[in-house]
Amino acid sequence: MARIPPKPEPAVLLHENVTLMEMDRPGQMEELQALPAFRAALVKILDPCTVVLDGRRLPELMASLRKHGHNPRVLSEENGE
């Protein structure tokens, strides 16, 4: 019996409700990777200053960031930014 080959990935892939984190300098990525909460939330590194995060882990990540002296600005539909 012949196997059916898997369908190829679509040429365009759209992700809804993605949580991005942007850093203003590449060195911050290394600093943040030392935090267990950041590593747990990390889904994908897009470039040296941009990552995709698991939005379900944001409360723990935000608490860890604040504990370590970071105060990220959060942009969302709710706050109009």
Gaussian input, Z-matrix of N, CA and C with variables (Angstrom, degrees):
# hf/3-21g

backbone

0 1
 N
 C     1     B1
 C     2     B2     1     A1
 N     3     B3     2     A2     1     D1
 C     4     B4     3     A3     2     D2
 C     5     B5     4     A4     3     D3
 N     6     B6     5     A5     4     D4
 C     7     B7     6     A6     5     D5
 C     8     B8     7     A7     6     D6
 N     9     B9     8     A8     7     D7
 C    10    B10     9     A9     8     D8
 C    11    B11    10    A10     9     D9
 N    12    B12    11    A11    10    D10
 C    13    B13    12    A12    11    D11
 C    14    B14    13    A13    12    D12
 N    15    B15    14    A14    13    D13
 C    16    B16    15    A15    14    D14
 C    17    B17    16    A16    15    D15
 N    18    B18    17    A17    16    D16
 C    19    B19    18    A18    17    D17
 C    20    B20    19    A19    18    D18
 N    21    B21    20    A20    19    D19
 C    22    B22    21    A21    20    D20
 C    23    B23    22    A22    21    D21
 N    24    B24    23    A23    22    D22
 C    25    B25    24    A24    23    D23
 C    26    B26    25    A25    24    D24
 N    27    B27    26    A26    25    D25
 C    28    B28    27    A27    26    D26
 C    29    B29    28    A28    27    D27
 N    30    B30    29    A29    28    D28
 C    31    B31    30    A30    29    D29
 C    32    B32    31    A31    30    D30
 N    33    B33    32    A32    31    D31
 C    34    B34    33    A33    32    D32
 C    35    B35    34    A34    33    D33
 N    36    B36    35    A35    34    D34
 C    37    B37    36    A36    35    D35
 C    38    B38    37    A37    36    D36
 N    39    B39    38    A38    37    D37
 C    40    B40    39    A39    38    D38
 C    41    B41    40    A40    39    D39
 N    42    B42    41    A41    40    D40
 C    43    B43    42    A42    41    D41
 C    44    B44    43    A43    42    D42
 N    45    B45    44    A44    43    D43
 C    46    B46    45    A45    44    D44
 C    47    B47    46    A46    45    D45
 N    48    B48    47    A47    46    D46
 C    49    B49    48    A48    47    D47
 C    50    B50    49    A49    48    D48
 N    51    B51    50    A50    49    D49
 C    52    B52    51    A51    50    D50
 C    53    B53    52    A52    51    D51
 N    54    B54    53    A53    52    D52
 C    55    B55    54    A54    53    D53
 C    56    B56    55    A55    54    D54
 N    57    B57    56    A56    55    D55
 C    58    B58    57    A57    56    D56
 C    59    B59    58    A58    57    D57
 N    60    B60    59    A59    58    D58
 C    61    B61    60    A60    59    D59
 C    62    B62    61    A61    60    D60
 N    63    B63    62    A62    61    D61
 C    64    B64    63    A63    62    D62
 C    65    B65    64    A64    63    D63
 N    66    B66    65    A65    64    D64
 C    67    B67    66    A66    65    D65
 C    68    B68    67    A67    66    D66
 N    69    B69    68    A68    67    D67
 C    70    B70    69    A69    68    D68
 C    71    B71    70    A70    69    D69
 N    72    B72    71    A71    70    D70
 C    73    B73    72    A72    71    D71
 C    74    B74    73    A73    72    D72
 N    75    B75    74    A74    73    D73
 C    76    B76    75    A75    74    D74
 C    77    B77    76    A76    75    D75
 N    78    B78    77    A77    76    D76
 C    79    B79    78    A78    77    D77
 C    80    B80    79    A79    78    D78
 N    81    B81    80    A80    79    D79
 C    82    B82    81    A81    80    D80
 C    83    B83    82    A82    81    D81
 N    84    B84    83    A83    82    D82
 C    85    B85    84    A84    83    D83
 C    86    B86    85    A85    84    D84
 N    87    B87    86    A86    85    D85
 C    88    B88    87    A87    86    D86
 C    89    B89    88    A88    87    D87
 N    90    B90    89    A89    88    D88
 C    91    B91    90    A90    89    D89
 C    92    B92    91    A91    90    D90
 N    93    B93    92    A92    91    D91
 C    94    B94    93    A93    92    D92
 C    95    B95    94    A94    93    D93
 N    96    B96    95    A95    94    D94
 C    97    B97    96    A96    95    D95
 C    98    B98    97    A97    96    D96
 N    99    B99    98    A98    97    D97
 C   100   B100    99    A99    98    D98
 C   101   B101   100   A100    99    D99
 N   102   B102   101   A101   100   D100
 C   103   B103   102   A102   101   D101
 C   104   B104   103   A103   102   D102
 N   105   B105   104   A104   103   D103
 C   106   B106   105   A105   104   D104
 C   107   B107   106   A106   105   D105
 N   108   B108   107   A107   106   D106
 C   109   B109   108   A108   107   D107
 C   110   B110   109   A109   108   D108
 N   111   B111   110   A110   109   D109
 C   112   B112   111   A111   110   D110
 C   113   B113   112   A112   111   D111
 N   114   B114   113   A113   112   D112
 C   115   B115   114   A114   113   D113
 C   116   B116   115   A115   114   D114
 N   117   B117   116   A116   115   D115
 C   118   B118   117   A117   116   D116
 C   119   B119   118   A118   117   D117
 N   120   B120   119   A119   118   D118
 C   121   B121   120   A120   119   D119
 C   122   B122   121   A121   120   D120
 N   123   B123   122   A122   121   D121
 C   124   B124   123   A123   122   D122
 C   125   B125   124   A124   123   D123
 N   126   B126   125   A125   124   D124
 C   127   B127   126   A126   125   D125
 C   128   B128   127   A127   126   D126
 N   129   B129   128   A128   127   D127
 C   130   B130   129   A129   128   D128
 C   131   B131   130   A130   129   D129
 N   132   B132   131   A131   130   D130
 C   133   B133   132   A132   131   D131
 C   134   B134   133   A133   132   D132
 N   135   B135   134   A134   133   D133
 C   136   B136   135   A135   134   D134
 C   137   B137   136   A136   135   D135
 N   138   B138   137   A137   136   D136
 C   139   B139   138   A138   137   D137
 C   140   B140   139   A139   138   D138
 N   141   B141   140   A140   139   D139
 C   142   B142   141   A141   140   D140
 C   143   B143   142   A142   141   D141
 N   144   B144   143   A143   142   D142
 C   145   B145   144   A144   143   D143
 C   146   B146   145   A145   144   D144
 N   147   B147   146   A146   145   D145
 C   148   B148   147   A147   146   D146
 C   149   B149   148   A148   147   D147
 N   150   B150   149   A149   148   D148
 C   151   B151   150   A150   149   D149
 C   152   B152   151   A151   150   D150
 N   153   B153   152   A152   151   D151
 C   154   B154   153   A153   152   D152
 C   155   B155   154   A154   153   D153
 N   156   B156   155   A155   154   D154
 C   157   B157   156   A156   155   D155
 C   158   B158   157   A157   156   D156
 N   159   B159   158   A158   157   D157
 C   160   B160   159   A159   158   D158
 C   161   B161   160   A160   159   D159
 N   162   B162   161   A161   160   D160
 C   163   B163   162   A162   161   D161
 C   164   B164   163   A163   162   D162
 N   165   B165   164   A164   163   D163
 C   166   B166   165   A165   164   D164
 C   167   B167   166   A166   165   D165
 N   168   B168   167   A167   166   D166
 C   169   B169   168   A168   167   D167
 C   170   B170   169   A169   168   D168
 N   171   B171   170   A170   169   D169
 C   172   B172   171   A171   170   D170
 C   173   B173   172   A172   171   D171
 N   174   B174   173   A173   172   D172
 C   175   B175   174   A174   173   D173
 C   176   B176   175   A175   174   D174
 N   177   B177   176   A176   175   D175
 C   178   B178   177   A177   176   D176
 C   179   B179   178   A178   177   D177
 N   180   B180   179   A179   178   D178
 C   181   B181   180   A180   179   D179
 C   182   B182   181   A181   180   D180
 N   183   B183   182   A182   181   D181
 C   184   B184   183   A183   182   D182
 C   185   B185   184   A184   183   D183
 N   186   B186   185   A185   184   D184
 C   187   B187   186   A186   185   D185
 C   188   B188   187   A187   186   D186
 N   189   B189   188   A188   187   D187
 C   190   B190   189   A189   188   D188
 C   191   B191   190   A190   189   D189
 N   192   B192   191   A191   190   D190
 C   193   B193   192   A192   191   D191
 C   194   B194   193   A193   192   D192
 N   195   B195   194   A194   193   D193
 C   196   B196   195   A195   194   D194
 C   197   B197   196   A196   195   D195
 N   198   B198   197   A197   196   D196
 C   199   B199   198   A198   197   D197
 C   200   B200   199   A199   198   D198
 N   201   B201   200   A200   199   D199
 C   202   B202   201   A201   200   D200
 C   203   B203   202   A202   201   D201
 N   204   B204   203   A203   202   D202
 C   205   B205   204   A204   203   D203
 C   206   B206   205   A205   204   D204
 N   207   B207   206   A206   205   D205
 C   208   B208   207   A207   206   D206
 C   209   B209   208   A208   207   D207
 N   210   B210   209   A209   208   D208
 C   211   B211   210   A210   209   D209
 C   212   B212   211   A211   210   D210
 N   213   B213   212   A212   211   D211
 C   214   B214   213   A213   212   D212
 C   215   B215   214   A214   213   D213
 N   216   B216   215   A215   214   D214
 C   217   B217   216   A216   215   D215
 C   218   B218   217   A217   216   D216
 N   219   B219   218   A218   217   D217
 C   220   B220   219   A219   218   D218
 C   221   B221   220   A220   219   D219
 N   222   B222   221   A221   220   D220
 C   223   B223   222   A222   221   D221
 C   224   B224   223   A223   222   D222
 N   225   B225   224   A224   223   D223
 C   226   B226   225   A225   224   D224
 C   227   B227   226   A226   225   D225
 N   228   B228   227   A227   226   D226
 C   229   B229   228   A228   227   D227
 C   230   B230   229   A229   228   D228
 N   231   B231   230   A230   229   D229
 C   232   B232   231   A231   230   D230
 C   233   B233   232   A232   231   D231
 N   234   B234   233   A233   232   D232
 C   235   B235   234   A234   233   D233
 C   236   B236   235   A235   234   D234
 N   237   B237   236   A236   235   D235
 C   238   B238   237   A237   236   D236
 C   239   B239   238   A238   237   D237
 N   240   B240   239   A239   238   D238
 C   241   B241   240   A240   239   D239
 C   242   B242   241   A241   240   D240

   B1=1.4312
   B2=1.5340
   B3=1.3133
   B4=1.4629
   B5=1.5255
   B6=1.3279
   B7=1.4607
   B8=1.5198
   B9=1.3141
   B10=1.4597
   B11=1.5236
   B12=1.3317
   B13=1.4658
   B14=1.5276
   B15=1.3383
   B16=1.4653
   B17=1.5191
   B18=1.3257
   B19=1.4573
   B20=1.5266
   B21=1.3187
   B22=1.4699
   B23=1.5259
   B24=1.3409
   B25=1.4630
   B26=1.5202
   B27=1.3240
   B28=1.4659
   B29=1.5298
   B30=1.3307
   B31=1.4602
   B32=1.5174
   B33=1.3267
   B34=1.4565
   B35=1.5253
   B36=1.3169
   B37=1.4593
   B38=1.5128
   B39=1.3200
   B40=1.4599
   B41=1.5249
   B42=1.3328
   B43=1.4645
   B44=1.5218
   B45=1.3126
   B46=1.4586
   B47=1.5213
   B48=1.3348
   B49=1.4668
   B50=1.5259
   B51=1.3222
   B52=1.4567
   B53=1.5212
   B54=1.3197
   B55=1.4576
   B56=1.5205
   B57=1.3428
   B58=1.4592
   B59=1.5164
   B60=1.3099
   B61=1.4584
   B62=1.5181
   B63=1.3338
   B64=1.4607
   B65=1.5226
   B66=1.3152
   B67=1.4534
   B68=1.5185
   B69=1.3385
   B70=1.4574
   B71=1.5209
   B72=1.3355
   B73=1.4669
   B74=1.5333
   B75=1.3230
   B76=1.4653
   B77=1.5241
   B78=1.3154
   B79=1.4609
   B80=1.5165
   B81=1.3154
   B82=1.4659
   B83=1.5188
   B84=1.3166
   B85=1.4695
   B86=1.5281
   B87=1.3220
   B88=1.4611
   B89=1.5345
   B90=1.3260
   B91=1.4640
   B92=1.5227
   B93=1.3192
   B94=1.4613
   B95=1.5177
   B96=1.3278
   B97=1.4637
   B98=1.5219
   B99=1.3239
   B100=1.4633
   B101=1.5340
   B102=1.3337
   B103=1.4647
   B104=1.5358
   B105=1.3250
   B106=1.4694
   B107=1.5357
   B108=1.3304
   B109=1.4715
   B110=1.5270
   B111=1.3261
   B112=1.4639
   B113=1.5263
   B114=1.3249
   B115=1.4749
   B116=1.5217
   B117=1.3314
   B118=1.4690
   B119=1.5272
   B120=1.3178
   B121=1.4696
   B122=1.5239
   B123=1.3105
   B124=1.4582
   B125=1.5257
   B126=1.3312
   B127=1.4619
   B128=1.5308
   B129=1.3476
   B130=1.4587
   B131=1.5263
   B132=1.3252
   B133=1.4594
   B134=1.5265
   B135=1.3290
   B136=1.4646
   B137=1.5239
   B138=1.3187
   B139=1.4629
   B140=1.5239
   B141=1.3292
   B142=1.4684
   B143=1.5309
   B144=1.3207
   B145=1.4714
   B146=1.5231
   B147=1.3345
   B148=1.4663
   B149=1.5268
   B150=1.3354
   B151=1.4614
   B152=1.5201
   B153=1.3131
   B154=1.4602
   B155=1.5245
   B156=1.3368
   B157=1.4581
   B158=1.5249
   B159=1.3085
   B160=1.4628
   B161=1.5233
   B162=1.3220
   B163=1.4509
   B164=1.5166
   B165=1.3195
   B166=1.4734
   B167=1.5200
   B168=1.3324
   B169=1.4646
   B170=1.5312
   B171=1.3408
   B172=1.4630
   B173=1.5280
   B174=1.3388
   B175=1.4711
   B176=1.5346
   B177=1.3243
   B178=1.4668
   B179=1.5252
   B180=1.3213
   B181=1.4560
   B182=1.5245
   B183=1.3311
   B184=1.4598
   B185=1.5360
   B186=1.3125
   B187=1.4626
   B188=1.5229
   B189=1.3178
   B190=1.4631
   B191=1.5212
   B192=1.3289
   B193=1.4634
   B194=1.5271
   B195=1.3087
   B196=1.4702
   B197=1.5344
   B198=1.3190
   B199=1.4626
   B200=1.5250
   B201=1.3210
   B202=1.4700
   B203=1.5312
   B204=1.3280
   B205=1.4560
   B206=1.5134
   B207=1.3138
   B208=1.4625
   B209=1.5300
   B210=1.3108
   B211=1.4613
   B212=1.5317
   B213=1.3331
   B214=1.4697
   B215=1.5280
   B216=1.3021
   B217=1.4697
   B218=1.5279
   B219=1.3163
   B220=1.4606
   B221=1.5278
   B222=1.3244
   B223=1.4475
   B224=1.5206
   B225=1.3349
   B226=1.4654
   B227=1.5226
   B228=1.3153
   B229=1.4581
   B230=1.5219
   B231=1.3468
   B232=1.4558
   B233=1.5287
   B234=1.3447
   B235=1.4548
   B236=1.5237
   B237=1.3275
   B238=1.4494
   B239=1.5159
   B240=1.2810
   B241=1.4679
   B242=1.5018
   A1=107.98
   A2=117.16
   A3=122.68
   A4=110.91
   A5=115.16
   A6=120.01
   A7=109.66
   A8=115.71
   A9=120.73
   A10=107.38
   A11=117.25
   A12=118.34
   A13=110.67
   A14=116.76
   A15=118.77
   A16=111.10
   A17=115.08
   A18=119.37
   A19=109.26
   A20=117.58
   A21=119.31
   A22=110.84
   A23=115.19
   A24=120.20
   A25=108.27
   A26=117.23
   A27=119.26
   A28=110.20
   A29=115.79
   A30=120.86
   A31=111.10
   A32=116.92
   A33=122.07
   A34=107.40
   A35=115.76
   A36=120.93
   A37=107.55
   A38=118.01
   A39=123.67
   A40=109.30
   A41=116.45
   A42=121.76
   A43=108.48
   A44=117.19
   A45=121.62
   A46=109.14
   A47=115.30
   A48=121.61
   A49=112.85
   A50=115.69
   A51=121.10
   A52=108.99
   A53=116.61
   A54=121.73
   A55=108.47
   A56=116.09
   A57=121.94
   A58=109.93
   A59=115.16
   A60=120.72
   A61=106.42
   A62=115.05
   A63=120.90
   A64=108.52
   A65=115.84
   A66=121.85
   A67=108.86
   A68=116.89
   A69=118.65
   A70=113.73
   A71=117.09
   A72=119.10
   A73=109.33
   A74=116.67
   A75=120.66
   A76=114.26
   A77=119.79
   A78=121.67
   A79=114.24
   A80=117.39
   A81=120.62
   A82=112.29
   A83=117.19
   A84=120.52
   A85=109.88
   A86=117.09
   A87=120.42
   A88=110.80
   A89=117.02
   A90=120.65
   A91=110.73
   A92=116.27
   A93=120.22
   A94=112.45
   A95=117.40
   A96=119.56
   A97=112.26
   A98=117.42
   A99=120.78
   A100=111.23
   A101=117.54
   A102=121.75
   A103=110.75
   A104=118.13
   A105=119.89
   A106=113.17
   A107=118.27
   A108=120.77
   A109=111.23
   A110=116.93
   A111=120.20
   A112=109.92
   A113=116.16
   A114=119.68
   A115=110.61
   A116=117.59
   A117=121.24
   A118=111.48
   A119=117.15
   A120=121.18
   A121=112.55
   A122=117.37
   A123=121.87
   A124=112.01
   A125=115.95
   A126=121.49
   A127=109.84
   A128=115.71
   A129=119.20
   A130=109.96
   A131=115.86
   A132=121.68
   A133=106.83
   A134=116.52
   A135=121.07
   A136=111.60
   A137=116.82
   A138=122.73
   A139=106.53
   A140=119.79
   A141=120.45
   A142=115.20
   A143=117.85
   A144=120.52
   A145=113.78
   A146=119.30
   A147=121.34
   A148=110.63
   A149=115.55
   A150=120.37
   A151=110.14
   A152=115.83
   A153=123.38
   A154=106.32
   A155=115.75
   A156=121.15
   A157=111.14
   A158=115.69
   A159=122.73
   A160=106.93
   A161=117.50
   A162=122.90
   A163=113.85
   A164=117.66
   A165=120.40
   A166=111.91
   A167=116.88
   A168=121.09
   A169=112.84
   A170=116.93
   A171=120.09
   A172=114.42
   A173=120.80
   A174=118.39
   A175=112.63
   A176=117.06
   A177=120.59
   A178=110.69
   A179=116.60
   A180=120.41
   A181=110.89
   A182=117.20
   A183=120.27
   A184=110.63
   A185=117.56
   A186=120.65
   A187=110.74
   A188=117.17
   A189=121.23
   A190=111.34
   A191=116.73
   A192=119.67
   A193=110.75
   A194=116.94
   A195=120.60
   A196=111.03
   A197=116.25
   A198=120.90
   A199=111.20
   A200=115.84
   A201=120.72
   A202=112.79
   A203=116.67
   A204=120.61
   A205=116.63
   A206=117.44
   A207=120.55
   A208=108.45
   A209=116.61
   A210=120.56
   A211=108.42
   A212=116.76
   A213=119.59
   A214=112.89
   A215=114.40
   A216=120.91
   A217=106.70
   A218=117.42
   A219=122.17
   A220=108.39
   A221=115.60
   A222=121.77
   A223=108.72
   A224=116.00
   A225=119.42
   A226=109.17
   A227=115.30
   A228=119.91
   A229=110.70
   A230=116.57
   A231=120.51
   A232=112.15
   A233=117.09
   A234=118.59
   A235=112.78
   A236=116.69
   A237=121.30
   A238=115.58
   A239=117.71
   A240=120.43
   A241=110.60
   D1=131.91
   D2=-178.18
   D3=-77.78
   D4=137.85
   D5=177.14
   D6=-82.94
   D7=142.35
   D8=177.21
   D9=-86.08
   D10=124.78
   D11=-179.12
   D12=-67.16
   D13=148.66
   D14=179.24
   D15=-65.58
   D16=150.81
   D17=178.22
   D18=-70.90
   D19=142.04
   D20=178.62
   D21=-69.95
   D22=156.00
   D23=175.54
   D24=-62.02
   D25=146.93
   D26=178.37
   D27=-66.47
   D28=150.24
   D29=-179.95
   D30=-65.55
   D31=-28.57
   D32=178.31
   D33=-125.21
   D34=126.24
   D35=-179.94
   D36=-121.34
   D37=123.31
   D38=-177.15
   D39=-109.97
   D40=128.91
   D41=177.53
   D42=-110.50
   D43=126.55
   D44=176.11
   D45=-94.19
   D46=151.64
   D47=174.41
   D48=54.79
   D49=49.12
   D50=178.48
   D51=-91.49
   D52=138.06
   D53=177.02
   D54=-101.04
   D55=118.66
   D56=179.18
   D57=-108.44
   D58=147.14
   D59=170.48
   D60=-123.23
   D61=127.52
   D62=177.34
   D63=-113.77
   D64=134.86
   D65=177.87
   D66=-110.83
   D67=150.92
   D68=-176.91
   D69=-86.22
   D70=-8.85
   D71=175.89
   D72=-148.11
   D73=143.10
   D74=-176.69
   D75=-57.80
   D76=-33.33
   D77=-178.59
   D78=-62.43
   D79=-21.75
   D80=179.85
   D81=-64.05
   D82=-30.50
   D83=-179.64
   D84=-58.52
   D85=-45.28
   D86=-179.70
   D87=-64.12
   D88=-40.73
   D89=178.33
   D90=-61.28
   D91=-46.08
   D92=-177.05
   D93=-69.60
   D94=-30.92
   D95=179.78
   D96=-67.07
   D97=-12.56
   D98=175.37
   D99=-77.24
   D100=-14.79
   D101=-178.75
   D102=-89.78
   D103=122.35
   D104=179.02
   D105=-56.36
   D106=-37.08
   D107=-179.32
   D108=-65.67
   D109=-34.87
   D110=177.27
   D111=-68.42
   D112=-46.99
   D113=179.91
   D114=-60.45
   D115=-37.97
   D116=-179.56
   D117=-68.12
   D118=-32.95
   D119=-177.73
   D120=-86.28
   D121=-18.28
   D122=-174.97
   D123=-66.63
   D124=125.19
   D125=176.99
   D126=-103.47
   D127=-46.94
   D128=-176.56
   D129=-158.60
   D130=139.26
   D131=173.23
   D132=-91.52
   D133=120.38
   D134=-179.33
   D135=-89.10
   D136=-39.78
   D137=175.66
   D138=-159.71
   D139=178.89
   D140=-175.13
   D141=-60.99
   D142=-13.22
   D143=-178.54
   D144=-123.84
   D145=4.71
   D146=-175.72
   D147=-138.12
   D148=130.85
   D149=177.42
   D150=-132.85
   D151=157.21
   D152=171.63
   D153=-99.62
   D154=132.40
   D155=-178.62
   D156=-117.41
   D157=156.04
   D158=173.28
   D159=-79.27
   D160=108.94
   D161=-177.00
   D162=-58.20
   D163=-25.76
   D164=179.22
   D165=-68.33
   D166=-19.13
   D167=-177.85
   D168=-99.22
   D169=6.42
   D170=-177.13
   D171=-60.96
   D172=-42.04
   D173=-179.80
   D174=-56.65
   D175=-45.62
   D176=179.36
   D177=-66.65
   D178=-40.49
   D179=-179.71
   D180=-65.12
   D181=-45.34
   D182=179.90
   D183=-60.96
   D184=-42.10
   D185=178.22
   D186=-62.02
   D187=-42.59
   D188=179.38
   D189=-66.41
   D190=-42.68
   D191=179.25
   D192=-60.95
   D193=-45.28
   D194=-179.91
   D195=-64.73
   D196=-40.15
   D197=178.86
   D198=-60.04
   D199=-32.79
   D200=-177.68
   D201=-98.91
   D202=19.61
   D203=171.62
   D204=86.70
   D205=9.73
   D206=177.26
   D207=-99.29
   D208=141.34
   D209=178.47
   D210=-131.74
   D211=77.60
   D212=-175.59
   D213=-67.73
   D214=145.16
   D215=173.37
   D216=-84.83
   D217=131.64
   D218=-177.62
   D219=-107.56
   D220=122.64
   D221=176.93
   D222=-103.67
   D223=132.15
   D224=179.62
   D225=-154.17
   D226=168.17
   D227=176.06
   D228=-64.52
   D229=-34.49
   D230=-176.76
   D231=-63.63
   D232=-39.64
   D233=-177.30
   D234=-94.03
   D235=5.83
   D236=174.17
   D237=74.38
   D238=12.62
   D239=179.48
   D240=-109.07

